[in-house]
Every structure is written in C-alpha cells, then in structure tokens.
Amino acid sequence: MGASHSGIRSAWPLVLVGAAAGASAMLALPAGYRTFAAFPDGQAPAHIHMMADAEAGGEARPKTTVKVLSCERLPNVPGKSMTTALVDFPPNAYTPRHRHPGSVMAFVLNGTLRSQLEGGPVGSFTKGQTWFEPPGAIHLFAENPSATQPAQLLAVFVADDDCGPLTIPD
C-alpha cells in the first residue's frame, strides 16, 4: 500500500502498478505501434520542461523533464482521459508552485523526491512510494534533494478528454 500526503493508505497503488506495468510495456512496443490514439496526429508531445525557481542567491536549479507516454479516453468515464508521463528529476531539480487540471497519482520509480501540497506537510518519497494530488490542489513544490543522484516518477493524470496541458503555473 502507498502513502498519500495526508498519510492515509489506499488501494490506488494497485491501480498505479497496473498503469506502471502498462507504461513499461508501451516503452517496449514494436516500431510503428500507435499508443497515442487521443492525440489528433497520433503522437504525444515528446518533452515538456517544468520551470525552475531561482534559489536564494539567484542561481536557477535544474528543470524536470516530462515525457508523455500516452493519453487515452476512458470509455467508462465519459468526458475524461488518462495520461501517463515519465518525469525525470536531475540531481537538485525543483518544480515550483503549480496545479493540475485533474487528479494525479505519482509513483516514484527511482531516487528520492520531496513534495508538498498546500496545507499539508512536506513528504519524502522513495522508490515504490506514491502520492495523490486532487484536481486543482496547489502543489507547492517537488524536488530531488540529492546533489548527485537523479530521480524519476511515473505520473498518471485523469482529466478532461482534450489531452491538454498537464500543469497550470500558479
């Protein structure tokens, strides 16, 4: 079972493990196999970079890189789609305050990440742990606290059918 920011345990990790297994399987698909049916041209954007805030002293921290793996309409939930993405955090990477238009489940694949939602405590998450972000919640930050080791997470978004922006700067 995984932990949420509030420390409540849930069955979501079982769903997420299935999504992670599906995402891993997509990475090994034969050439030419379409996985991005919900995108008009059949291809998801390759990379999206999150902005990095400047630290005290004016130095910018490394940016995260988001690679969308798929976006599929949910036939049993009209008007909604599920997007899976890999988020890479180089050493010392930081994502500033933002929110998401839909629900987000994050599953740490490698490394350690720190994260905080508005009104909640700072959480530290390691390989195999999860956190959940409700739609529109203010995500104060996420960061890789290591100066030497990268970190990576699988993010699963459930939002409106348009496969639009995953992050809204706040």
C-alpha positions in Angstrom: 0.0 0.0 0.0 1.2 3.5 -0.7 1.1 6.7 1.3 -0.6 9.9 0.4 0.4 13.4 1.6 -2.0 13.0 4.4 -0.6 9.6 5.5 -3.8 7.8 4.5 -3.2 4.4 2.9 -5.4 3.4 -0.1 -5.8 0.9 -2.9 -4.6 3.4 -5.5 -1.1 1.9 -5.7 -2.6 -1.3 -7.1 -4.2 0.7 -9.9 -1.0 2.6 -10.3 1.1 -0.6 -10.5 -1.1 -1.7 -13.3 -0.7 1.7 -15.1 3.1 1.5 -14.5 3.2 -2.0 -16.0 1.2 -0.8 -19.0 3.5 2.2 -19.4 6.6 -0.1 -19.2 5.0 -2.3 -21.8 4.4 0.7 -24.1 8.1 1.5 -24.0 8.9 -1.9 -25.5 6.2 -1.8 -28.3 7.3 -2.7 -31.8 8.1 0.2 -34.1 5.1 1.8 -35.7 2.7 0.7 -33.0 0.4 3.7 -32.1 -0.1 4.3 -28.4 -1.3 7.9 -28.6 -4.8 7.5 -30.1 -6.3 10.5 -28.3 -3.8 13.0 -29.9 -5.1 14.3 -33.3 -1.9 13.5 -35.1 -1.4 10.2 -33.3 1.7 11.4 -31.5 2.1 12.8 -28.0 4.5 15.7 -27.3 8.0 14.4 -26.8 9.0 16.5 -23.8 7.7 19.2 -21.6 10.0 21.1 -19.3 8.9 22.5 -16.0 10.2 25.9 -15.0 12.7 26.0 -12.2 12.6 28.7 -9.5 15.7 30.6 -8.6 17.3 29.7 -5.3 18.4 32.2 -2.7 21.5 33.8 -4.3 19.9 33.9 -7.8 21.1 30.6 -9.2 18.5 28.6 -11.1 18.0 24.9 -10.2 17.8 22.2 -12.9 14.5 21.6 -14.6 12.4 18.5 -14.6 11.6 16.9 -18.0 8.2 15.4 -18.6 7.8 12.8 -21.4 4.2 12.0 -22.2 3.8 8.3 -22.8 0.1 8.1 -23.7 -3.2 9.8 -23.5 -6.3 7.6 -23.9 -10.0 8.4 -23.5 -11.7 6.4 -20.7 -14.7 4.8 -22.3 -16.3 4.0 -19.0 -15.9 7.6 -17.8 -17.4 9.9 -20.5 -15.5 13.2 -20.9 -12.4 12.0 -19.2 -9.0 10.7 -20.3 -5.9 9.2 -18.6 -2.5 10.4 -19.4 0.7 8.7 -18.3 4.0 10.5 -18.2 7.6 9.9 -17.0 9.0 12.8 -15.0 12.8 13.0 -14.8 14.4 15.0 -11.9 18.1 15.5 -12.5 20.2 16.0 -9.3 18.9 19.0 -7.3 16.0 19.6 -9.7 13.0 21.6 -8.5 9.4 22.2 -9.7 7.9 25.4 -8.4 4.3 26.0 -7.2 1.7 24.8 -9.7 -1.5 22.8 -10.0 -3.1 20.2 -12.3 -6.5 20.3 -14.1 -7.3 16.8 -13.0 -6.4 14.1 -10.5 -2.7 13.0 -10.3 -1.1 9.8 -8.9 2.7 9.9 -8.7 4.7 6.7 -8.4 8.4 7.0 -7.6 10.4 4.8 -10.0 13.9 5.8 -8.8 15.6 8.0 -6.3 14.1 10.2 -3.6 11.6 13.1 -4.1 10.3 15.6 -1.6 6.9 17.1 -2.3 4.3 19.3 -0.6 0.7 20.2 -1.2 -0.7 23.4 0.2 -1.9 22.9 3.8 0.0 19.6 4.1 3.3 18.5 5.4 6.4 18.0 3.3 6.6 14.4 2.3 9.7 12.4 1.3 9.1 9.6 -1.1 11.4 6.8 -2.3 11.3 4.1 -4.9 7.9 2.3 -4.9 6.1 5.0 -2.9 3.2 7.1 -4.2 1.3 10.3 -3.6 -2.0 11.7 -4.8 -3.0 15.2 -5.8 -6.7 16.1 -6.1 -7.8 18.2 -9.1 -6.8 21.9 -8.7 -4.8 21.3 -5.5 -1.8 23.7 -5.1 1.4 21.7 -5.4 3.8 24.0 -3.6 6.9 22.1 -4.9 8.5 18.8 -5.8 12.3 18.4 -5.7 15.1 15.9 -5.9 17.1 16.7 -2.8 20.1 14.7 -4.0 23.0 16.7 -5.4 24.4 13.6 -7.1 21.6 11.1 -7.9 18.7 11.5 -10.4 15.1 10.6 -9.6 12.2 9.6 -11.7 8.5 9.2 -11.3 5.5 7.9 -13.3 2.6 10.3 -13.2 -0.9 9.2 -14.0 -3.3 12.1 -14.8 -7.1 11.7 -15.0 -8.6 14.9 -16.6 -10.9 16.1 -19.4 -10.8 14.4 -22.8 -8.8 17.1 -24.5 -5.3 15.7 -23.5 -4.4 19.3 -22.9 -1.9 20.9 -20.5 -1.0 18.7 -17.6 0.4 21.6 -15.5 -1.0 25.0 -14.7 1.5 27.5 -13.3 0.1 29.2 -10.2 
